[in-house]
Amino acid sequence: QEGVQQEGAQQPAPATAPSQGGVNSPVNVTTTVDANTS
């Protein structure tokens, strides 16, 4: 279930990713999502 939640979270996350570092940083997006989940 956690894996499914992360995938769903990644969809809205990309909009935030460009603001942080750009589309080239998909890993940072996942890290941000994990931080918010924590």
C-alpha distances in whole Angstrom, upper triangle without the diagonal:
4,5,5,6,9,10,11,12,14,16,18,18,21,23,23,23,27,28,27,28,28,26,27,25,21,20,21,19,16,18,19,15,14,17,17,13,15
4,5,5,6,9,10,10,12,15,16,16,19,21,21,21,24,25,24,25,25,24,24,22,18,17,18,16,13,14,15,12,10,14,14,10,12
4,5,5,6,9,10,11,13,15,15,17,20,20,19,23,24,23,24,24,21,22,20,16,15,17,15,11,14,15,12,11,15,15,12,14
4,5,5,6,9,10,11,14,14,16,19,19,19,23,24,24,25,24,22,23,21,17,17,18,16,13,16,16,13,13,16,16,13,16
4,5,5,6,9,10,12,12,15,17,17,18,21,22,22,23,23,21,22,20,16,16,17,14,11,14,14,10,10,14,12,10,13
4,5,5,6,9,10,10,12,15,15,15,18,20,19,20,19,18,19,16,13,12,13,11,8,10,11,7,8,11,11,9,12
4,5,5,7,10,10,11,14,15,15,18,20,19,20,19,16,18,16,12,13,14,11,9,12,13,10,11,15,14,13,16
4,5,6,8,9,11,13,14,15,18,19,19,21,20,17,19,18,14,15,16,12,11,14,14,10,12,15,14,12,16
4,5,6,6,9,11,11,12,15,16,16,18,17,16,18,16,12,13,13,9,8,11,10,7,9,12,10,10,13
4,6,5,6,9,10,10,13,15,14,15,14,12,14,12,9,10,11,7,7,10,10,7,10,13,12,12,15
4,5,6,8,10,11,13,15,16,17,15,13,15,14,11,13,14,10,10,14,13,10,14,16,14,15,18
4,6,6,8,9,12,13,14,16,14,13,16,15,12,14,14,10,11,14,12,10,13,15,13,14,17
4,5,5,6,9,10,11,12,12,11,13,11,9,11,10,6,8,10,8,7,11,12,11,12,15
4,5,5,7,9,10,11,9,7,10,9,8,10,10,7,9,12,11,10,14,15,14,16,19
4,6,6,7,10,11,10,9,13,12,11,14,12,9,12,14,12,12,16,16,15,17,20
4,6,5,7,9,9,9,12,11,10,12,10,8,11,12,9,10,14,14,12,15,18
4,5,5,6,6,6,9,7,7,9,7,5,9,10,9,10,13,14,14,16,18
4,5,6,4,5,8,8,9,12,10,9,13,14,12,14,17,17,17,20,22
4,6,6,9,11,11,12,14,11,10,14,14,12,14,17,17,16,19,21
4,6,9,10,9,10,12,8,9,12,12,10,13,15,14,15,18,19
4,7,7,6,9,10,8,9,13,13,12,15,17,16,17,20,21
4,5,6,8,11,9,10,13,14,13,15,18,18,19,21,23
4,5,6,10,10,9,12,14,14,15,18,19,19,21,23
4,6,9,9,10,12,14,15,16,18,19,21,22,24
4,5,5,7,9,10,11,13,15,16,17,19,20
4,5,5,7,9,10,11,13,15,16,17,19
4,5,5,6,9,10,11,13,14,15,17
4,5,5,6,9,10,10,12,14,15
4,5,5,6,9,10,11,12,14
4,5,5,6,9,10,10,12
4,5,5,6,9,10,11
4,5,5,6,9,10
4,5,5,6,9
4,5,5,6
4,5,5
4,5
4
